[in-house]
Amino acid sequence: MRIASYNIRKSVGLDWKRDPDRILKVLREISADIVLLQEVDKRVGSRQGTLPSPVDPDGIQYDFVDIAERPLSVGWHGNAILYGPSVELLSFERVPLPSFEPRGAVSALFQARGSKPFRVIGAHLGLQTTMRAKQAAALTDYMASMPSGTPCVLAGDFNEWRMHGAACQVFEKQFDVLTPGPSFHTARPKLPLDRFVVSREVVSSECRVFTSDTTRKASDHLPIYLDTDSL
């Protein structure tokens, strides 16, 4: 099972051109079963999505979890979940987060053939340190409220520059924080802004930043991915 996370900056690349086809090419290259996206919708007006629905990057057809509240959006507060044919969507919900600005996480329960249900959560945490810690606490409580033994994977742009910043310290009290490596800025990756938080049931066989010629142009973040055999 491969789960990826990617802040696509509304499909705007380093050349400042909005090019959804580049994002689709990246998705094809990663070939994940589930992709958690951040900044997938435009920020103002109708909050129109910047990717087509359904997403079909040359042979891997993804569906969006129907998390949006606005008719032209594909996400909620910019967060969206894509899933491929290898998993079945069982349920989904929106998770409000404390913030000075509109923020929220998106959550979905999936099941793969021969496995028990597992939950994935996508989030984009705030810029202010104290508020990030509060958001992490809310997400920790949410993950801890799942039925005992439910594997949980949270991923996204944590806006956390340090290895053990305020949000990560909160998560680490109950869960494992996986930092694949520097994912920002694409031109010169130095900051590990994008991360995974996993419950103890999830064993990662590989967790990395994904780089290619396309990812170096498609967004200001590089995508990250986690491979696991425990889902």
Residue pairs with C-beta under 8 A, 6 or more apart in sequence:
1 33
1 34
1 86
1 112
1 227
1 228
1 229
1 231
2 30
2 31
2 32
2 33
2 34
2 225
2 226
2 227
3 32
3 33
3 34
3 35
3 36
3 120
3 153
3 155
3 196
3 225
3 226
3 228
4 30
4 32
4 34
4 35
4 36
4 155
4 210
4 223
4 224
4 225
4 226
5 35
5 36
5 37
5 38
5 122
5 155
5 156
5 157
5 194
5 196
5 223
5 224
5 225
6 23
6 26
6 27
6 30
6 35
6 36
6 37
6 38
6 194
6 219
6 221
6 223
6 224
7 37
7 38
7 39
7 124
7 156
7 157
7 193
7 194
7 219
7 220
7 221
8 23
8 37
8 38
8 39
8 40
8 50
8 51
8 218
8 219
8 221
9 39
9 219
9 220
9 221
10 18
10 39
10 40
10 41
10 42
10 43
10 50
11 18
11 19
11 20
11 22
11 23
11 50
11 51
11 218
11 219
12 18
12 19
12 219
13 19
13 22
13 217
13 218
13 219
14 186
14 187
14 216
14 217
14 219
14 220
15 217
18 50
19 218
20 50
20 51
20 52
22 214
22 217
22 218
23 50
23 51
23 218
23 219
24 51
24 55
24 56
24 57
24 58
25 57
25 214
25 218
26 210
26 212
26 214
26 215
26 218
26 223
27 35
27 55
27 57
27 60
27 62
27 82
28 57
28 58
28 59
28 60
29 210
29 212
29 214
29 215
30 210
30 223
30 225
31 60
32 84
32 225
33 83
33 84
33 86
33 87
33 112
34 81
34 82
34 83
34 84
34 87
34 110
34 120
35 62
35 81
35 82
35 83
36 79
36 80
36 81
36 82
36 106
36 120
36 121
36 122
36 155
36 156
37 51
37 75
37 79
37 80
37 81
37 82
37 122
38 78
38 79
38 122
38 123
38 124
38 156
38 157
39 78
39 124
39 157
40 49
40 50
40 51
40 74
40 75
40 78
40 79
40 80
41 47
41 48
41 49
41 50
41 68
41 70
41 73
41 74
41 75
41 78
41 80
42 48
42 49
42 50
43 78
46 70
46 71
46 72
46 73
47 70
47 72
47 73
48 72
48 73
49 68
49 72
49 73
49 74
49 75
49 80
51 74
53 63
53 64
53 74
54 61
54 62
54 63
54 64
55 61
55 62
55 63
55 64
55 82
56 62
60 84
61 84
61 85
62 82
62 83
62 84
63 82
63 83
63 89
64 74
64 75
64 80
64 81
64 82
65 80
65 81
65 82
65 83
65 89
65 92
65 106
65 108
66 92
67 75
67 76
67 79
67 80
67 81
67 92
67 94
67 106
67 108
68 74
68 75
68 76
68 80
69 76
74 80
75 106
76 94
76 104
76 106
77 102
77 103
77 104
77 124
78 124
79 104
79 105
79 106
79 122
79 123
79 124
79 156
80 106
80 122
81 92
81 106
81 108
81 120
81 122
83 89
83 108
83 110
86 112
86 113
87 110
87 111
87 112
88 110
88 111
88 112
89 108
89 109
89 110
90 108
90 109
90 110
90 111
90 117
91 108
91 109
92 106
92 107
92 108
92 109
93 107
93 108
94 104
94 105
94 106
94 107
95 104
95 105
95 106
95 107
95 121
95 123
95 138
95 139
95 142
96 104
97 103
97 104
97 105
97 123
97 125
97 135
97 138
97 139
98 131
98 134
98 135
98 138
99 126
99 131
99 135
100 126
100 128
100 131
101 126
103 124
103 125
103 126
103 135
105 121
105 122
105 123
105 139
105 142
105 154
105 156
106 121
106 122
106 123
107 119
107 120
107 121
107 122
107 142
108 119
108 120
109 117
109 118
109 119
110 117
110 118
110 119
110 120
111 117
111 118
112 118
112 231
115 231
116 149
116 150
116 151
117 150
118 150
118 151
118 152
118 153
118 202
118 231
119 143
119 146
119 150
119 151
119 152
119 153
120 152
120 153
120 154
120 155
121 139
121 142
121 143
121 152
121 153
121 154
121 155
122 154
122 155
122 156
123 135
123 139
123 154
123 155
123 156
123 157
123 158
124 156
124 157
124 159
125 132
125 135
125 136
125 156
125 157
125 158
125 159
125 160
125 167
126 132
126 135
126 159
127 159
129 165
129 166
130 166
132 158
132 159
132 160
132 165
132 166
132 167
133 166
133 167
133 169
133 170
135 167
136 166
136 167
136 168
136 170
136 171
137 170
139 154
139 171
139 197
140 170
140 171
140 173
140 174
140 175
143 152
143 154
143 174
143 175
143 197
143 199
144 174
146 152
146 199
149 201
150 199
150 201
151 198
151 199
151 201
151 202
151 230
151 231
152 175
152 198
152 199
152 201
152 202
153 196
153 197
153 198
153 199
153 202
153 226
153 231
154 171
154 175
154 196
154 197
154 198
155 194
155 195
155 196
155 197
155 224
155 226
156 194
156 195
157 193
157 194
157 221
158 165
158 167
158 168
158 193
158 194
158 195
159 193
160 166
160 167
160 168
160 192
160 193
160 195
161 191
161 192
161 193
162 168
163 179
163 192
164 172
168 177
168 195
171 177
171 197
175 197
175 198
175 199
175 200
176 197
176 198
176 199
176 200
176 202
177 195
177 196
177 197
178 195
178 196
178 197
178 198
178 204
178 207
178 226
179 192
179 195
180 192
180 194
180 195
180 196
180 207
180 208
180 209
180 224
180 225
180 226
181 189
181 192
181 208
181 209
182 189
182 190
182 191
182 192
182 209
183 189
183 191
183 192
183 193
183 194
183 209
183 221
183 222
183 223
183 224
184 190
184 191
184 192
184 193
184 194
184 220
184 221
184 222
185 191
185 220
185 221
186 215
186 216
186 217
186 219
186 220
186 221
186 222
187 216
187 220
189 209
189 222
193 221
194 209
194 221
194 222
194 223
194 224
195 224
196 204
196 207
196 224
196 226
198 204
198 226
201 230
202 228
202 230
202 231
203 228
203 229
203 230
204 226
204 227
204 228
205 227
205 228
205 229
206 225
206 226
206 227
207 224
207 225
207 226
207 227
208 224
208 225
209 222
209 223
209 224
210 222
210 223
210 224
210 225
211 222
215 222
215 223
216 222
